Amino acid sequence: MEDTQNIDIRSDIPLLNEVIYLDAASTTPTPEPVVNAMCDYFHNFNANIGRGAYKTAVKATMKFENTRERIAKFINCNRNEVIFTKNTTEAINLVANSLEFKKGDSIIVPNIEHHSNFLPWLNLKKAGVNLKVIKTDKYGVIDIGDIEKAVDDTTKLITTTHISNSIGSCQPIYDIGDIAEENGVLYLVDAAQSAGHVKFDVKETKADFVSFPGHKGLFGPVGTGFLYSKSDVMDKLKPVNLGGGTVSKVTEDDFTLESAPGRFEGGTQNIAGVIGLGAAINYVENVGIENIEKHSAKLTKYMFDKINSIDNTICYGNPDNIHGILAFNVEGINSHDVAKILDELKDICVRSGYHCAIPAIKHIGADKLGGTVRASVHYYNTKEEIDILAETVEEISKFAGG
């Protein structure tokens, strides 16, 4: 595997000189061009966006809205179908809290979701909504037949992650989109672990809603994200964060909402973060999403094979159907202890525990070791780093069960 394509990107992320960073599924380090774009805002046009008539405010507004344009082009939608949020969690909650669910409605969701795509729906049970939880197979993959069986006249929404944050398993989102379309059911995809890692065209998914983070695969800053909402279902959403920027007219008795997406973006936005996100989208495009996807796929398979070949290790998921993420354990050693040792011995940064996906971890039987060790890669990672990870895990494994 050639790693020469990573030289330039690594120079843009100084942190990579200090550690072996294998936690992209949580947060991806921010490259210098993205940091510079945010500093440019703070140094040269640090004003609020919106209706300011002076040149600095106009420039800030233009830069902010340029990001919306870049995102729309990147995911293949109309600019007015992009709603800015703080993160994926807020995007999903916007849908859960804005759609009008009634008693007797049902929602279909897999059992391997991140809590952010489970708790908002679970919370609706208080309003009499029925949650149909679909169990995946032992590799954390949905059986399409189970989705088809679960759909009935009460089904209002089907939702699924694209790539599981805890297992790395890839879900058949396009087949599910066909089922949702055929049955006239709303469909939401959580793209937290696929955005910036694989090519993603919202129209191809047939999804009505897709939630995206800025700070993971897209190389954007923390505190950024967005929701794609298909224009013809936008009116089904009722804004829940009313205030400045969400209305075009107000009297003492009533108000008139702005058109979308403004009606959903109440208050002052994370202007610097959104401008940085625009620079991050540009960064991903310059690297090439096809290059990123190909590199990560190869590295994921290589990592699985290396770790799986070590005595006393357990690797989760199907190696032919995971992307960017490897969840594993060393028998007899708590996942947090493994992660700490990796950090102490070789400055290897991995995540450990339940990964905000307790049902998923229990489903794969990893709860006895306090969850899993999760190593997640991006374009900046190298084969040599995976070799160091494997060598260190092998050392740890010698103490398994001791």
MARDRENTOR-452518 format. One record per residue (C-alpha): residue number from 1; residue in one letter; x, y, z. Coordinates in Angstrom, 2 decimals, padded with zeros to 5 digits. Layout:
<gutis>
NUM / a / X / Y / Z;
...
</gutis>
This chain:
<gutis>
1 / m / 000.00 / 000.00 / 000.00;
2 / e / 001.43 / 003.33 / -001.07;
3 / d / 001.27 / 006.12 / 001.51;
4 / t / 002.94 / 008.93 / -000.44;
5 / q / -000.45 / 010.58 / -001.01;
6 / n / -000.58 / 011.43 / 002.70;
7 / i / 002.57 / 013.59 / 002.82;
8 / d / 000.87 / 016.93 / 002.07;
9 / i / -002.14 / 016.38 / 004.29;
10 / r / 000.03 / 015.33 / 007.21;
11 / s / 002.00 / 018.56 / 006.98;
12 / d / -001.28 / 020.45 / 007.40;
13 / i / -002.01 / 018.72 / 010.74;
14 / p / 000.84 / 019.32 / 013.24;
15 / l / -000.77 / 017.01 / 015.82;
16 / l / 000.18 / 014.04 / 013.63;
17 / n / 003.85 / 014.73 / 014.38;
18 / e / 003.17 / 014.06 / 018.05;
19 / v / 000.79 / 011.10 / 018.11;
20 / i / -000.63 / 008.24 / 016.06;
21 / y / -004.15 / 009.53 / 015.72;
22 / l / -006.70 / 006.74 / 015.21;
23 / d / -009.87 / 008.46 / 016.45;
24 / a / -011.37 / 010.06 / 013.34;
25 / a / -014.76 / 008.55 / 014.20;
26 / s / -014.88 / 010.91 / 017.17;
27 / t / -013.18 / 014.02 / 015.79;
28 / t / -010.74 / 014.62 / 012.96;
29 / p / -007.86 / 017.04 / 013.63;
30 / t / -008.41 / 020.36 / 011.87;
31 / p / -006.00 / 021.13 / 008.99;
32 / e / -004.17 / 024.45 / 008.79;
33 / p / -006.18 / 025.84 / 005.82;
34 / v / -009.38 / 025.40 / 007.84;
35 / v / -007.85 / 027.09 / 010.89;
36 / n / -006.58 / 029.89 / 008.67;
37 / a / -010.05 / 030.48 / 007.21;
38 / m / -011.47 / 030.93 / 010.71;
39 / c / -008.61 / 033.21 / 011.74;
40 / d / -009.21 / 035.30 / 008.63;
41 / y / -012.77 / 035.86 / 009.84;
42 / f / -011.68 / 036.87 / 013.33;
43 / h / -008.88 / 039.10 / 012.08;
44 / n / -010.50 / 040.78 / 009.08;
45 / f / -014.32 / 040.68 / 009.07;
46 / n / -015.47 / 039.66 / 012.55;
47 / a / -019.08 / 040.84 / 012.34;
48 / n / -022.49 / 039.23 / 012.66;
49 / i / -024.31 / 037.98 / 009.59;
50 / g / -027.76 / 038.93 / 008.38;
51 / r / -029.04 / 042.39 / 007.74;
52 / g / -025.96 / 044.48 / 008.47;
53 / a / -025.50 / 047.02 / 005.68;
54 / y / -021.84 / 047.85 / 006.32;
55 / k / -019.16 / 046.16 / 004.22;
56 / t / -017.71 / 043.97 / 006.99;
57 / a / -021.11 / 042.48 / 007.83;
58 / v / -021.86 / 041.95 / 004.15;
59 / k / -018.57 / 040.09 / 003.71;
60 / a / -019.23 / 037.90 / 006.76;
61 / t / -022.69 / 037.05 / 005.43;
62 / m / -021.32 / 036.27 / 002.00;
63 / k / -018.63 / 033.95 / 003.38;
64 / f / -021.17 / 032.22 / 005.62;
65 / e / -023.59 / 031.63 / 002.76;
66 / n / -020.78 / 030.49 / 000.50;
67 / t / -020.42 / 027.50 / 002.79;
68 / r / -024.06 / 026.64 / 002.24;
69 / e / -023.45 / 026.73 / -001.50;
70 / r / -020.37 / 024.51 / -001.17;
71 / i / -022.23 / 021.97 / 000.92;
72 / a / -025.17 / 021.88 / -001.48;
73 / k / -022.84 / 021.16 / -004.39;
74 / f / -020.88 / 018.59 / -002.37;
75 / i / -023.95 / 016.50 / -001.41;
76 / n / -026.00 / 017.33 / -004.55;
77 / c / -028.93 / 019.36 / -003.31;
78 / n / -030.39 / 022.86 / -003.40;
79 / r / -028.76 / 025.44 / -001.10;
80 / n / -032.08 / 026.05 / 000.67;
81 / e / -032.17 / 022.38 / 001.67;
82 / v / -029.14 / 022.87 / 003.96;
83 / i / -029.87 / 023.82 / 007.58;
84 / f / -026.90 / 024.63 / 009.83;
85 / t / -026.71 / 022.96 / 013.25;
86 / k / -024.07 / 022.52 / 015.95;
87 / n / -023.62 / 018.83 / 015.20;
88 / t / -025.32 / 015.64 / 014.00;
89 / t / -027.18 / 015.26 / 017.29;
90 / e / -028.86 / 018.64 / 016.95;
91 / a / -029.77 / 017.87 / 013.33;
92 / i / -031.53 / 014.62 / 014.29;
93 / n / -033.28 / 016.24 / 017.24;
94 / l / -034.49 / 019.02 / 014.96;
95 / v / -036.37 / 016.41 / 012.92;
96 / a / -037.60 / 014.46 / 015.95;
97 / n / -038.91 / 017.58 / 017.67;
98 / s / -040.21 / 019.35 / 014.57;
99 / l / -042.22 / 016.60 / 012.90;
100 / e / -045.75 / 016.19 / 014.16;
101 / f / -045.97 / 012.67 / 015.50;
102 / k / -049.26 / 011.48 / 016.91;
103 / k / -050.22 / 008.64 / 019.20;
104 / g / -050.15 / 005.38 / 017.27;
105 / d / -047.47 / 006.44 / 014.78;
106 / s / -044.47 / 004.14 / 014.52;
107 / i / -040.77 / 004.66 / 013.83;
108 / i / -038.40 / 001.97 / 012.57;
109 / v / -034.79 / 002.09 / 013.84;
110 / p / -031.97 / -000.50 / 014.05;
111 / n / -030.53 / -001.57 / 017.39;
112 / i / -026.95 / -000.53 / 016.52;
113 / e / -027.50 / 003.23 / 016.38;
114 / h / -025.48 / 005.92 / 018.10;
115 / h / -027.54 / 007.26 / 020.99;
116 / s / -028.08 / 010.44 / 018.98;
117 / n / -030.16 / 008.47 / 016.48;
118 / f / -031.93 / 006.43 / 019.13;
119 / l / -032.75 / 008.56 / 022.17;
120 / p / -034.75 / 011.22 / 020.26;
121 / w / -037.02 / 008.48 / 018.91;
122 / l / -037.12 / 006.58 / 022.18;
123 / n / -038.21 / 009.80 / 023.86;
124 / l / -041.28 / 009.97 / 021.58;
125 / k / -042.70 / 006.87 / 023.26;
126 / k / -043.89 / 009.30 / 025.94;
127 / a / -046.23 / 010.74 / 023.32;
128 / g / -047.58 / 007.31 / 022.39;
129 / v / -045.31 / 006.72 / 019.41;
130 / n / -044.36 / 003.08 / 018.84;
131 / l / -040.66 / 002.38 / 018.33;
132 / k / -039.93 / -000.71 / 016.25;
133 / v / -036.33 / -001.70 / 016.96;
134 / i / -034.83 / -003.90 / 014.24;
135 / k / -032.12 / -006.31 / 015.36;
136 / t / -029.14 / -006.54 / 013.04;
137 / d / -027.12 / -009.67 / 012.37;
138 / k / -024.01 / -010.59 / 014.38;
139 / y / -021.95 / -008.23 / 012.23;
140 / g / -024.22 / -005.27 / 012.89;
141 / v / -025.90 / -005.22 / 009.47;
142 / i / -029.61 / -004.74 / 008.78;
143 / d / -031.60 / -007.40 / 006.94;
144 / i / -033.73 / -005.58 / 004.36;
145 / g / -036.45 / -008.18 / 004.81;
146 / d / -036.84 / -007.17 / 008.44;
147 / i / -037.41 / -003.55 / 007.41;
148 / e / -040.03 / -004.59 / 004.85;
149 / k / -041.87 / -006.69 / 007.45;
150 / a / -041.86 / -003.84 / 009.97;
151 / v / -043.46 / -001.28 / 007.63;
152 / d / -047.23 / -000.93 / 008.00;
153 / d / -049.92 / 001.76 / 007.89;
154 / t / -048.67 / 003.27 / 011.15;
155 / t / -045.09 / 003.78 / 009.97;
156 / k / -044.20 / 007.46 / 009.77;
157 / l / -040.40 / 007.29 / 009.66;
158 / i / -037.56 / 004.88 / 008.97;
159 / t / -034.13 / 005.92 / 010.20;
160 / t / -030.69 / 004.34 / 010.09;
161 / t / -027.04 / 005.18 / 010.28;
162 / h / -025.02 / 004.75 / 007.10;
163 / i / -021.84 / 003.51 / 008.79;
164 / s / -022.09 / 002.35 / 012.39;
165 / n / -019.93 / 004.44 / 014.71;
166 / s / -019.40 / 001.49 / 017.05;
167 / i / -018.80 / -001.37 / 014.60;
168 / g / -018.04 / 000.30 / 011.28;
169 / s / -020.66 / -001.82 / 009.52;
170 / c / -022.14 / -000.32 / 006.35;
171 / q / -025.92 / -000.38 / 006.08;
172 / p / -027.96 / -000.88 / 002.86;
173 / i / -029.21 / 002.70 / 002.86;
174 / y / -030.16 / 002.72 / -000.81;
175 / d / -032.35 / -000.40 / -000.51;
176 / i / -033.99 / 001.10 / 002.57;
177 / g / -034.59 / 004.28 / 000.60;
178 / d / -036.46 / 002.24 / -002.01;
179 / i / -038.67 / 000.71 / 000.69;
180 / a / -039.43 / 004.12 / 002.20;
181 / e / -040.29 / 005.59 / -001.20;
182 / e / -042.52 / 002.65 / -002.18;
183 / n / -044.47 / 002.96 / 001.07;
184 / g / -044.64 / 006.76 / 001.26;
185 / v / -042.70 / 006.77 / 004.53;
186 / l / -040.30 / 009.51 / 005.64;
187 / y / -036.65 / 008.45 / 005.73;
188 / l / -033.70 / 009.82 / 007.73;
189 / v / -030.06 / 008.77 / 007.31;
190 / d / -027.36 / 009.49 / 009.87;
191 / a / -024.23 / 010.22 / 007.82;
192 / a / -021.96 / 011.00 / 010.78;
193 / q / -019.40 / 008.34 / 009.86;
194 / s / -019.69 / 008.50 / 006.08;
195 / a / -019.56 / 012.25 / 005.33;
196 / g / -016.07 / 013.04 / 004.09;
197 / h / -015.12 / 009.36 / 004.06;
198 / v / -017.17 / 008.14 / 001.10;
199 / k / -018.99 / 009.80 / -001.78;
200 / f / -022.44 / 010.81 / -000.59;
201 / d / -025.22 / 011.99 / -002.89;
202 / v / -028.39 / 012.74 / -000.93;
203 / k / -030.61 / 012.27 / -003.96;
204 / e / -029.31 / 008.75 / -004.54;
205 / t / -030.29 / 007.75 / -001.00;
206 / k / -033.90 / 008.91 / -001.55;
207 / a / -033.72 / 010.20 / 002.01;
208 / d / -035.96 / 013.03 / 003.17;
209 / f / -033.44 / 013.99 / 005.86;
210 / v / -029.71 / 013.40 / 006.27;
211 / s / -027.75 / 014.54 / 009.32;
212 / f / -024.10 / 015.55 / 008.92;
213 / p / -021.30 / 016.56 / 011.32;
214 / g / -018.63 / 019.06 / 010.36;
215 / h / -015.91 / 017.86 / 012.69;
216 / k / -015.46 / 014.23 / 011.65;
217 / g / -014.68 / 013.10 / 008.10;
218 / l / -015.18 / 016.56 / 006.62;
219 / f / -012.17 / 018.03 / 008.50;
220 / g / -014.32 / 020.90 / 009.81;
221 / p / -014.17 / 022.49 / 013.26;
222 / v / -016.10 / 021.19 / 016.25;
223 / g / -019.47 / 022.81 / 016.86;
224 / t / -020.49 / 022.56 / 013.21;
225 / g / -022.93 / 020.34 / 011.36;
226 / f / -025.96 / 020.51 / 009.13;
227 / l / -029.21 / 018.85 / 008.22;
228 / y / -030.25 / 018.13 / 004.67;
229 / s / -034.03 / 018.34 / 004.36;
230 / k / -035.70 / 017.63 / 001.04;
231 / s / -037.53 / 020.77 / -000.05;
232 / d / -040.89 / 019.06 / -000.52;
233 / v / -040.94 / 017.84 / 003.10;
234 / m / -039.53 / 021.04 / 004.62;
235 / d / -043.03 / 022.29 / 005.43;
236 / k / -043.58 / 019.22 / 007.61;
237 / l / -040.98 / 020.59 / 010.03;
238 / k / -042.06 / 023.15 / 012.61;
239 / p / -039.19 / 025.35 / 013.88;
240 / v / -038.44 / 024.85 / 017.58;
241 / n / -035.77 / 027.52 / 018.03;
242 / l / -037.66 / 030.73 / 017.34;
243 / g / -036.05 / 034.14 / 017.62;
244 / g / -033.73 / 036.43 / 015.71;
245 / g / -033.40 / 035.56 / 012.05;
246 / t / -036.36 / 033.17 / 011.94;
247 / v / -039.12 / 035.65 / 011.12;
248 / s / -039.91 / 038.17 / 008.40;
249 / k / -042.78 / 039.92 / 010.19;
250 / v / -043.86 / 040.30 / 013.82;
251 / t / -046.85 / 042.02 / 015.42;
252 / e / -048.04 / 041.99 / 019.01;
253 / d / -050.44 / 039.21 / 018.04;
254 / d / -048.61 / 037.04 / 015.51;
255 / f / -045.51 / 036.49 / 013.40;
256 / t / -044.59 / 035.29 / 009.92;
257 / l / -041.76 / 032.80 / 009.54;
258 / e / -038.86 / 033.31 / 007.18;
259 / s / -038.58 / 030.88 / 004.30;
260 / a / -036.33 / 027.86 / 004.80;
261 / p / -033.62 / 027.45 / 005.90;
262 / g / -033.64 / 030.73 / 007.84;
263 / r / -036.70 / 029.76 / 009.87;
264 / f / -034.66 / 026.93 / 011.45;
265 / e / -031.51 / 028.93 / 012.23;
266 / g / -032.52 / 031.07 / 015.17;
267 / g / -030.03 / 033.34 / 016.89;
268 / t / -026.40 / 034.07 / 016.12;
269 / q / -024.75 / 031.17 / 014.33;
270 / n / -021.26 / 029.73 / 014.73;
271 / i / -020.04 / 032.04 / 011.98;
272 / a / -016.33 / 031.28 / 012.22;
273 / g / -017.07 / 027.56 / 012.44;
274 / v / -019.32 / 027.59 / 009.38;
275 / i / -016.74 / 029.55 / 007.39;
276 / g / -014.17 / 026.99 / 008.51;
277 / l / -016.52 / 024.22 / 007.40;
278 / g / -016.63 / 025.78 / 003.95;
279 / a / -012.84 / 025.69 / 003.80;
280 / a / -012.96 / 022.06 / 005.00;
281 / i / -015.32 / 021.05 / 002.19;
282 / n / -012.91 / 022.68 / -000.23;
283 / y / -010.06 / 020.75 / 001.42;
284 / v / -011.84 / 017.41 / 000.99;
285 / e / -012.57 / 018.21 / -002.64;
286 / n / -008.92 / 019.07 / -003.28;
287 / v / -007.81 / 015.76 / -001.78;
288 / g / -010.56 / 013.97 / -003.70;
289 / i / -013.36 / 012.02 / -002.03;
290 / e / -012.61 / 009.04 / -004.29;
291 / n / -008.99 / 009.03 / -003.08;
292 / i / -010.11 / 009.24 / 000.55;
293 / e / -012.63 / 006.42 / 000.15;
294 / k / -010.15 / 004.13 / -001.60;
295 / h / -007.35 / 004.78 / 000.90;
296 / s / -009.59 / 004.26 / 003.94;
297 / a / -011.05 / 001.05 / 002.53;
298 / k / -007.60 / -000.43 / 002.02;
299 / l / -006.37 / 000.70 / 005.41;
300 / t / -009.46 / -000.65 / 007.20;
301 / k / -009.01 / -004.10 / 005.66;
302 / y / -005.29 / -004.05 / 006.44;
303 / m / -005.99 / -003.07 / 010.06;
304 / f / -008.62 / -005.79 / 010.49;
305 / d / -006.30 / -008.47 / 009.12;
306 / k / -003.36 / -007.35 / 011.29;
307 / i / -005.30 / -007.17 / 014.55;
308 / n / -007.38 / -010.28 / 013.85;
309 / s / -004.22 / -012.34 / 013.35;
310 / i / -003.02 / -011.62 / 016.89;
311 / d / -003.66 / -014.24 / 019.55;
312 / n / -006.27 / -013.36 / 022.20;
313 / t / -007.88 / -010.60 / 020.15;
314 / i / -011.51 / -010.30 / 019.07;
315 / c / -012.44 / -008.24 / 016.02;
316 / y / -016.05 / -007.24 / 015.43;
317 / g / -017.86 / -006.79 / 012.15;
318 / n / -017.46 / -008.32 / 008.72;
319 / p / -014.09 / -007.26 / 007.25;
320 / d / -015.73 / -006.98 / 003.82;
321 / n / -018.42 / -004.62 / 005.12;
322 / i / -016.74 / -002.20 / 007.53;
323 / h / -015.33 / 001.17 / 006.54;
324 / g / -012.93 / 003.39 / 008.42;
325 / i / -013.55 / 001.77 / 011.80;
326 / l / -012.27 / -001.33 / 013.58;
327 / a / -013.76 / -002.36 / 016.91;
328 / f / -011.75 / -004.96 / 018.77;
329 / n / -010.87 / -006.30 / 022.20;
330 / v / -008.05 / -008.17 / 023.88;
331 / e / -009.49 / -011.10 / 025.79;
332 / g / -009.50 / -010.64 / 029.53;
333 / i / -008.44 / -006.98 / 029.47;
334 / n / -010.84 / -004.07 / 029.89;
335 / s / -011.09 / -001.94 / 026.74;
336 / h / -010.18 / 001.25 / 028.64;
337 / d / -007.00 / -000.39 / 029.96;
338 / v / -005.98 / -001.40 / 026.43;
339 / a / -006.55 / 002.16 / 025.21;
340 / k / -004.51 / 003.62 / 028.08;
341 / i / -001.61 / 001.25 / 027.45;
342 / l / -001.58 / 002.08 / 023.73;
343 / d / -001.37 / 005.76 / 024.60;
344 / e / 001.31 / 005.32 / 027.25;
345 / l / 003.53 / 003.02 / 025.19;
346 / k / 003.29 / 004.52 / 021.70;
347 / d / 001.15 / 007.67 / 021.88;
348 / i / -001.61 / 005.87 / 019.98;
349 / c / -004.96 / 007.65 / 020.23;
350 / v / -007.94 / 005.28 / 020.10;
351 / r / -011.39 / 005.42 / 021.66;
352 / s / -012.63 / 002.85 / 024.19;
353 / g / -015.91 / 002.01 / 025.89;
354 / y / -019.49 / 001.99 / 024.63;
355 / h / -019.08 / 004.77 / 022.04;
356 / c / -022.51 / 006.24 / 022.88;
357 / a / -024.03 / 003.06 / 021.46;
358 / i / -024.82 / 000.84 / 024.45;
359 / p / -027.42 / -001.36 / 022.69;
360 / a / -024.97 / -001.96 / 019.82;
361 / i / -022.14 / -002.99 / 022.14;
362 / k / -024.42 / -005.35 / 024.02;
363 / h / -025.68 / -006.77 / 020.73;
364 / i / -022.16 / -007.84 / 019.68;
365 / g / -021.41 / -009.17 / 023.18;
366 / a / -018.62 / -006.71 / 023.98;
367 / d / -020.12 / -005.28 / 027.17;
368 / k / -018.24 / -007.75 / 029.40;
369 / l / -014.99 / -005.96 / 028.61;
370 / g / -016.40 / -002.49 / 029.18;
371 / g / -017.11 / -001.98 / 025.49;
372 / t / -014.55 / -002.12 / 022.70;
373 / v / -011.33 / -000.52 / 021.61;
374 / r / -012.14 / 001.49 / 018.48;
375 / a / -009.47 / 002.47 / 015.98;
376 / s / -010.71 / 004.74 / 013.19;
377 / v / -008.76 / 006.03 / 010.21;
378 / h / -008.76 / 008.83 / 007.67;
379 / y / -006.70 / 009.83 / 004.67;
380 / y / -003.78 / 011.04 / 006.81;
381 / n / -003.21 / 007.62 / 008.40;
382 / t / -000.52 / 005.29 / 007.09;
383 / k / 000.20 / 001.58 / 006.86;
384 / e / 003.21 / 002.13 / 009.12;
385 / e / 000.96 / 003.52 / 011.85;
386 / i / -001.25 / 000.44 / 011.65;
387 / d / 001.85 / -001.74 / 011.95;
388 / i / 002.79 / 000.07 / 015.17;
389 / l / -000.75 / -000.36 / 016.47;
390 / a / -000.67 / -004.09 / 015.73;
391 / e / 002.78 / -004.57 / 017.26;
392 / t / 001.67 / -002.83 / 020.45;
393 / v / -001.60 / -004.78 / 020.66;
394 / e / 000.40 / -007.96 / 020.26;
395 / e / 002.53 / -006.99 / 023.26;
396 / i / -000.59 / -006.29 / 025.30;
397 / s / -002.17 / -009.58 / 024.22;
398 / k / 000.63 / -011.54 / 025.88;
399 / f / -000.84 / -010.55 / 029.23;
400 / a / -004.41 / -011.56 / 028.27;
401 / g / -006.04 / -013.70 / 030.89;
402 / g / -002.99 / -013.42 / 033.11;
</gutis>
